[in-house]
Amino acid sequence: MLGGIVLLCVVAVNVFSVLGGIFWKPFPGDFEMTEVGVAVAAFAFLPYCQLTGSNVSADIFTSGASPKTVAFLTLLGSIIAFFFSLLLMWRMYDGMLDQKAYNYITAILQFPHWIAYIPILISLALLAVASFLSARENIAQLRKA
């Protein structure tokens, strides 16, 4: 839900910027806000996609597979998502510290880059929890199959 709200804000900023360019003066730094907003929104969708099973899947390869094989592959995907989320959290945290240490800011709005990492790290932590819960459910499904 947060990802959708952030995307709506990004759309509003872009609409305001375009209308401002036509009728008034353009909105300064709109592309900087778009970059940050889209990145935050993309990561915010990941936990939801994991919990609902709406993440990337290759149904064409599993359409003829047995339920046990599909359950195993789904479990494997959840385990990979869990460890990948931990890896991304580690690297994004280090990246955030570097951005903060070197005082990187956007050119127009002077917005500190490291602040955008905070909601992304929260989303990755939620992805780790969602992946763990999915894996637990997948184990139960594998036992039933």
Phi and psi restraints in degrees (value plus and minus 20) as a CYANA .aco file:
   2 LEU   PHI     -80.7   -40.7
   2 LEU   PSI     -60.0   -20.0
   3 GLY   PHI     -80.4   -40.4
   3 GLY   PSI     -60.1   -20.1
   4 GLY   PHI     -86.1   -46.1
   4 GLY   PSI     -60.0   -20.0
   5 ILE   PHI     -84.4   -44.4
   5 ILE   PSI     -63.5   -23.5
   6 VAL   PHI     -82.7   -42.7
   6 VAL   PSI     -62.8   -22.8
   7 LEU   PHI     -83.9   -43.9
   7 LEU   PSI     -58.3   -18.3
   8 LEU   PHI     -83.4   -43.4
   8 LEU   PSI     -58.2   -18.2
   9 CYS   PHI     -84.5   -44.5
   9 CYS   PSI     -60.4   -20.4
  10 VAL   PHI     -82.2   -42.2
  10 VAL   PSI     -63.6   -23.6
  11 VAL   PHI     -82.5   -42.5
  11 VAL   PSI     -63.1   -23.1
  12 ALA   PHI     -81.5   -41.5
  12 ALA   PSI     -62.3   -22.3
  13 VAL   PHI     -81.2   -41.2
  13 VAL   PSI     -63.5   -23.5
  14 ASN   PHI     -88.4   -48.4
  14 ASN   PSI     -59.5   -19.5
  15 VAL   PHI     -83.6   -43.6
  15 VAL   PSI     -66.0   -26.0
  16 PHE   PHI     -80.8   -40.8
  16 PHE   PSI     -59.3   -19.3
  17 SER   PHI     -86.5   -46.5
  17 SER   PSI     -63.6   -23.6
  18 VAL   PHI     -85.7   -45.7
  18 VAL   PSI     -66.9   -26.9
  19 LEU   PHI     -84.0   -44.0
  19 LEU   PSI     -57.5   -17.5
  20 GLY   PHI     -83.1   -43.1
  20 GLY   PSI     -57.5   -17.5
  21 GLY   PHI     -87.6   -47.6
  21 GLY   PSI     -49.5    -9.5
  22 ILE   PHI    -102.9   -62.9
  22 ILE   PSI     -67.6   -27.6
  23 PHE   PHI    -121.2   -81.2
  23 PHE   PSI     -52.9   -12.9
  24 TRP   PHI    -145.4  -105.4
  24 TRP   PSI    -146.7  -106.7
  25 LYS   PHI    -136.1   -96.1
  25 LYS   PSI     132.1   172.1
  26 PRO   PHI     -83.0   -43.0
  26 PRO   PSI     135.4   175.4
  27 PHE   PHI    -100.4   -60.4
  27 PHE   PSI      96.2   136.2
  28 PRO   PHI     -91.3   -51.3
  28 PRO   PSI     117.2   157.2
  29 GLY   PHI      59.0    99.0
  29 GLY   PSI      -2.4    37.6
  30 ASP   PHI     -82.9   -42.9
  30 ASP   PSI     -57.4   -17.4
  31 PHE   PHI     -90.5   -50.5
  31 PHE   PSI     -50.1   -10.1
  32 GLU   PHI     -86.6   -46.6
  32 GLU   PSI     -62.7   -22.7
  33 MET   PHI     -85.8   -45.8
  33 MET   PSI     -55.8   -15.8
  34 THR   PHI     -85.1   -45.1
  34 THR   PSI     -64.9   -24.9
  35 GLU   PHI     -77.3   -37.3
  35 GLU   PSI     -70.4   -30.4
  36 VAL   PHI     -86.0   -46.0
  36 VAL   PSI     -66.2   -26.2
  37 GLY   PHI     -82.6   -42.6
  37 GLY   PSI     -62.8   -22.8
  38 VAL   PHI     -87.1   -47.1
  38 VAL   PSI     -59.1   -19.1
  39 ALA   PHI     -83.3   -43.3
  39 ALA   PSI     -66.6   -26.6
  40 VAL   PHI     -83.0   -43.0
  40 VAL   PSI     -63.6   -23.6
  41 ALA   PHI     -83.7   -43.7
  41 ALA   PSI     -63.2   -23.2
  42 ALA   PHI     -79.9   -39.9
  42 ALA   PSI     -64.3   -24.3
  43 PHE   PHI     -90.8   -50.8
  43 PHE   PSI     -51.3   -11.3
  44 ALA   PHI     -86.8   -46.8
  44 ALA   PSI     -47.0    -7.0
  45 PHE   PHI     -97.1   -57.1
  45 PHE   PSI     -41.7    -1.7
  46 LEU   PHI     -79.0   -39.0
  46 LEU   PSI     -67.3   -27.3
  47 PRO   PHI     -81.5   -41.5
  47 PRO   PSI     -60.9   -20.9
  48 TYR   PHI     -82.6   -42.6
  48 TYR   PSI     -64.7   -24.7
  49 CYS   PHI     -81.4   -41.4
  49 CYS   PSI     -58.2   -18.2
  50 GLN   PHI     -86.5   -46.5
  50 GLN   PSI     -64.8   -24.8
  51 LEU   PHI     -86.7   -46.7
  51 LEU   PSI     -54.3   -14.3
  52 THR   PHI    -112.6   -72.6
  52 THR   PSI     -23.1    16.9
  53 GLY   PHI      51.0    91.0
  53 GLY   PSI       3.8    43.8
  54 SER   PHI    -114.5   -74.5
  54 SER   PSI     -11.0    29.0
  55 ASN   PHI     -96.5   -56.5
  55 ASN   PSI    -199.0  -159.0
  56 VAL   PHI     -82.1   -42.1
  56 VAL   PSI     111.2   151.2
  57 SER   PHI    -162.0  -122.0
  57 SER   PSI     137.8   177.8
  58 ALA   PHI    -134.6   -94.6
  58 ALA   PSI      56.7    96.7
  59 ASP   PHI     -82.3   -42.3
  59 ASP   PSI     -45.7    -5.7
  60 ILE   PHI     -82.6   -42.6
  60 ILE   PSI     -51.0   -11.0
  61 PHE   PHI    -104.8   -64.8
  61 PHE   PSI     -43.4    -3.4
  62 THR   PHI    -126.6   -86.6
  62 THR   PSI     -18.2    21.8
  63 SER   PHI     -82.3   -42.3
  63 SER   PSI     -51.8   -11.8
  64 GLY   PHI    -120.8   -80.8
  64 GLY   PSI     -16.3    23.7
  65 ALA   PHI    -101.0   -61.0
  65 ALA   PSI     137.2   177.2
  66 SER   PHI     -90.8   -50.8
  66 SER   PSI     137.9   177.9
  67 PRO   PHI     -77.9   -37.9
  67 PRO   PSI     -53.2   -13.2
  68 LYS   PHI     -87.6   -47.6
  68 LYS   PSI     -60.6   -20.6
  69 THR   PHI     -85.4   -45.4
  69 THR   PSI     -63.4   -23.4
  70 VAL   PHI     -82.7   -42.7
  70 VAL   PSI     -62.7   -22.7
  71 ALA   PHI     -83.4   -43.4
  71 ALA   PSI     -59.8   -19.8
  72 PHE   PHI     -85.5   -45.5
  72 PHE   PSI     -64.9   -24.9
  73 LEU   PHI     -85.1   -45.1
  73 LEU   PSI     -56.4   -16.4
  74 THR   PHI     -85.4   -45.4
  74 THR   PSI     -61.5   -21.5
  75 LEU   PHI     -82.4   -42.4
  75 LEU   PSI     -64.2   -24.2
  76 LEU   PHI     -80.4   -40.4
  76 LEU   PSI     -61.2   -21.2
  77 GLY   PHI     -82.8   -42.8
  77 GLY   PSI     -59.7   -19.7
  78 SER   PHI     -86.7   -46.7
  78 SER   PSI     -59.5   -19.5
  79 ILE   PHI     -85.9   -45.9
  79 ILE   PSI     -63.7   -23.7
  80 ILE   PHI     -82.6   -42.6
  80 ILE   PSI     -62.6   -22.6
  81 ALA   PHI     -81.6   -41.6
  81 ALA   PSI     -58.3   -18.3
  82 PHE   PHI     -82.3   -42.3
  82 PHE   PSI     -72.5   -32.5
  83 PHE   PHI     -89.2   -49.2
  83 PHE   PSI     -53.3   -13.3
  84 PHE   PHI     -86.8   -46.8
  84 PHE   PSI     -58.4   -18.4
  85 SER   PHI     -85.2   -45.2
  85 SER   PSI     -57.7   -17.7
  86 LEU   PHI     -85.3   -45.3
  86 LEU   PSI     -62.6   -22.6
  87 LEU   PHI     -81.3   -41.3
  87 LEU   PSI     -66.3   -26.3
  88 LEU   PHI     -84.4   -44.4
  88 LEU   PSI     -58.6   -18.6
  89 MET   PHI     -80.3   -40.3
  89 MET   PSI     -64.9   -24.9
  90 TRP   PHI     -80.3   -40.3
  90 TRP   PSI     -70.2   -30.2
  91 ARG   PHI     -90.4   -50.4
  91 ARG   PSI     -57.8   -17.8
  92 MET   PHI     -87.8   -47.8
  92 MET   PSI     -56.1   -16.1
  93 TYR   PHI     -84.0   -44.0
  93 TYR   PSI     -65.3   -25.3
  94 ASP   PHI     -82.0   -42.0
  94 ASP   PSI     -60.4   -20.4
  95 GLY   PHI     -82.7   -42.7
  95 GLY   PSI     -60.2   -20.2
  96 MET   PHI     -83.1   -43.1
  96 MET   PSI     -63.0   -23.0
  97 LEU   PHI     -82.5   -42.5
  97 LEU   PSI     -59.9   -19.9
  98 ASP   PHI     -84.4   -44.4
  98 ASP   PSI     -64.7   -24.7
  99 GLN   PHI     -79.9   -39.9
  99 GLN   PSI     -59.2   -19.2
 100 LYS   PHI     -92.3   -52.3
 100 LYS   PSI     -62.7   -22.7
 101 ALA   PHI     -82.7   -42.7
 101 ALA   PSI     -57.5   -17.5
 102 TYR   PHI    -114.1   -74.1
 102 TYR   PSI     -14.8    25.2
 103 ASN   PHI      32.6    72.6
 103 ASN   PSI      25.1    65.1
 104 TYR   PHI     -89.8   -49.8
 104 TYR   PSI     112.2   152.2
 105 ILE   PHI    -156.1  -116.1
 105 ILE   PSI     140.4   180.4
 106 THR   PHI     -93.1   -53.1
 106 THR   PSI     134.6   174.6
 107 ALA   PHI     -88.9   -48.9
 107 ALA   PSI     -60.8   -20.8
 108 ILE   PHI    -114.3   -74.3
 108 ILE   PSI     -72.2   -32.2
 109 LEU   PHI    -104.7   -64.7
 109 LEU   PSI     -31.1     8.9
 110 GLN   PHI      39.5    79.5
 110 GLN   PSI      14.6    54.6
 111 PHE   PHI    -103.2   -63.2
 111 PHE   PSI     105.1   145.1
 112 PRO   PHI     -85.3   -45.3
 112 PRO   PSI     107.9   147.9
 113 HIS   PHI     -79.3   -39.3
 113 HIS   PSI     -59.3   -19.3
 114 TRP   PHI     -82.0   -42.0
 114 TRP   PSI     -45.8    -5.8
 115 ILE   PHI     -84.4   -44.4
 115 ILE   PSI     -54.2   -14.2
 116 ALA   PHI     -87.0   -47.0
 116 ALA   PSI     -41.3    -1.3
 117 TYR   PHI     -91.5   -51.5
 117 TYR   PSI     -46.2    -6.2
 118 ILE   PHI     -81.0   -41.0
 118 ILE   PSI     -74.1   -34.1
 119 PRO   PHI     -85.6   -45.6
 119 PRO   PSI     -47.7    -7.7
 120 ILE   PHI     -87.7   -47.7
 120 ILE   PSI     -62.8   -22.8
 121 LEU   PHI     -84.2   -44.2
 121 LEU   PSI     -58.7   -18.7
 122 ILE   PHI     -83.1   -43.1
 122 ILE   PSI     -62.6   -22.6
 123 SER   PHI     -82.8   -42.8
 123 SER   PSI     -59.2   -19.2
 124 LEU   PHI     -88.3   -48.3
 124 LEU   PSI     -56.3   -16.3
 125 ALA   PHI     -84.4   -44.4
 125 ALA   PSI     -61.9   -21.9
 126 LEU   PHI     -85.5   -45.5
 126 LEU   PSI     -54.4   -14.4
 127 LEU   PHI     -84.0   -44.0
 127 LEU   PSI     -59.9   -19.9
 128 ALA   PHI     -82.2   -42.2
 128 ALA   PSI     -64.0   -24.0
 129 VAL   PHI     -84.2   -44.2
 129 VAL   PSI     -65.3   -25.3
 130 ALA   PHI     -82.4   -42.4
 130 ALA   PSI     -59.9   -19.9
 131 SER   PHI     -86.7   -46.7
 131 SER   PSI     -59.3   -19.3
 132 PHE   PHI     -83.5   -43.5
 132 PHE   PSI     -66.2   -26.2
 133 LEU   PHI     -84.2   -44.2
 133 LEU   PSI     -59.6   -19.6
 134 SER   PHI     -83.2   -43.2
 134 SER   PSI     -62.6   -22.6
 135 ALA   PHI     -82.2   -42.2
 135 ALA   PSI     -60.1   -20.1
 136 ARG   PHI     -83.3   -43.3
 136 ARG   PSI     -62.5   -22.5
 137 GLU   PHI     -85.9   -45.9
 137 GLU   PSI     -58.7   -18.7
 138 ASN   PHI     -85.1   -45.1
 138 ASN   PSI     -54.8   -14.8
 139 ILE   PHI     -83.2   -43.2
 139 ILE   PSI     -63.9   -23.9
 140 ALA   PHI     -82.8   -42.8
 140 ALA   PSI     -60.4   -20.4
 141 GLN   PHI     -86.4   -46.4
 141 GLN   PSI     -57.2   -17.2
 142 LEU   PHI     -86.0   -46.0
 142 LEU   PSI     -57.9   -17.9
 143 ARG   PHI     -87.7   -47.7
 143 ARG   PSI     -52.8   -12.8
 144 LYS   PHI     -94.9   -54.9
 144 LYS   PSI     -50.1   -10.1
